[in-house]
Structures are given as structure tokens and as C-alpha cells.
Amino acid sequence: MKVLACFDGRMTLTSYVAQLLGLYLTVSGILMIVREQAMIELAPKFVDSPAFIYFLGSLGIVIGLAIVLAHTMWIGMLGLVIYLVGWVTLLRGIAMLLLPAETERKILGIFSHGNVSYVAALVAIVLGGWLAYAGFTA
């Protein structure tokens, strides 16, 4: 399936997005565990910067839209997961721009607790590892 000229027919868009998201999620999850204290200290500072919240929200919208619009064929579990990740990213970006700073602080507070942050990190590592594996072996 020739999706984009740069892929030269050797890689589908699904494989490429799975590799990209998979590697990103895996590295992010590992960093969340290895640098846990730094992440906990850094997270509240994000909410105190309206410009940074606007930037991250806008970036989430752009990335989410790019995935949702470009990845319209979700064949199999891999395609469905990529499509859902795109929607979650898009909706999270919109929420960042719409929610008040206090609500963002509460959300970050939930994820700053030790057990919740480890669970989030492990979910990122497992999902990322699966996406990367599926993308590289597809």
C-alpha cells in the first residue's frame, strides 16, 4: 500500500505512526520512572504558565488532528489503537485550552501521587512497547 511518496511503498502509514508513537510512549514512560521526582516538581510549574499551557494544548490539537485525519483506515487492532490515541490526544489538547488552571492543577495532582504516576508510566511503557513492536514487525 503506497500511502505517501516518502514511504516508497515499503512502509504503511499505520506502521510509521505505530513506530513513532510507540517509541515516544516507551521513552516517556521510562523517563517518568527514572526521573520521577523531577517530573513531580516540574508538573505544577506547567500549570502556572498560561503560555506553556496554550502551547501544549495547541500542540496536542495539531498532533491529534494529524493522526485522526491522516489515519482514517483502522484495519485491525493496531489501526484502532492508533486512531484512539489520536482522539485522546486531540481531546486532551482541547481540554487543556478550555479547562481552568485550577482543574489542570487537580488533574496533575492526581498523577503526581507515587502509585498513580507509576501506573501511568507502566501503561505508557506497555502500550508504547506494543505499538513499537507492532509497527516494526508489520
N, C-alpha and C positions, 0 to 999 in steps of 0.2 A: 504494500500500500504506500503510494508516494504522497505524503502529506505536505511537506514543504520541500522546496528545491534543495535547501541546505542539508536535508537528511539523505538525499540521493537514493531514496528507496530502501535504504538499509535499516532504518530505524523509524518506527511509527511515533506519532506524537504522544501516544499513551506511554510508550516505553521511555521516551525522553522526560516527560513530566514526572513519571514514577521515579526515575533515577534522580532527578533534581530535588523533588520533594523528599524522597527517601533519605538521601544524603544529608539534606538540610535538617530534617527532623532528628536523625540519628546524632549528628554533631550537636544540635541544640540540646537534646536530652542528656547527652554526656556532659556538656558544659553545665547544665542545671544541677547535676550531681557533684561534679568536681569543684565547681565554683559556687556552691550553694549559698554560703554566707555573703559573697559579693553580690549575687543575684537578689537576695533578700534586702540588702542595704540599698541596692540600686533601684529596685522597682518603685518605691514610693516617690523617688525623685522624678520619675517619668510623669507621674500624675500632676506634679507641681509645675510642670512646664506645658502651658496650653499649646505652644508652637510645636512641641515634640508630639503631643497627643494628636494634633491636627496632621502632622507629617505621617505618623504611624497609621492613623485612621485612613488617610488618603492612600497610602501605600497598600494597605490591606484591601481597599476597594479596587485599586488598579490590578493587583495580583489576583484577587478573587474574580474580577470580571474577565481577566485574561484567561484564566483556567476555565471558567464557566462558558465563555463564548467560543473559545478555541476547541474545547473538548466536549463536543455535543454528542458524540457517539460513545456511549458507555457500554461496551460489549464486555461481558464477564465481570467478575468481582473487582479486578484491578481498575477497569474503567469507571465502575460505580464508586469506588473509594476515592479516586481522583476527583470525580465530579462532586462528591460530598465535601471533600476538603476544600474545593473551590468555593462552594456555597458557604461553608463555615467561615472561611477567610473573608469573603465578601460581607457577610452579615456582621462579623466581628469588627470589620473596618467601619461599617455604617454605625454600629453601636458606639464605637469609640468617639465618633463625631457627634452623636446625639445625646449620649448619657452625660449627666453632670459629673463633675470631678469627684464629688463625694461617693457616688456609686462606683466609679472606677477604683477609688481607694478601697472600698469594701470588697470588690472583686479581687484586687491584688492582695488584700489582707487574707482572704481565704486561701489563696495559692502560696502565701508566704509561710504557712504552717508547715513544719517538717514533714509530716506524713503526706499531706496533700501535694506538696512540691515533689516528693519522691514518686508518688503515684503518677503525677503529670509527666515527670521525667521518664519514668518507665514506659508509659503509654507512648510518648514520643519516640523512644528508642525502639520499642517493638514495632510500632506502625512504620517508622522510618526504615527499620531493617527489612521489614516485609516488602515495603514499596521498592526499596533499592534492589533487593534480591529479584523481585518480580520484574522490575524494569530492565535489569541487566541480563536476565535469562529469557526474556520474552522473544 
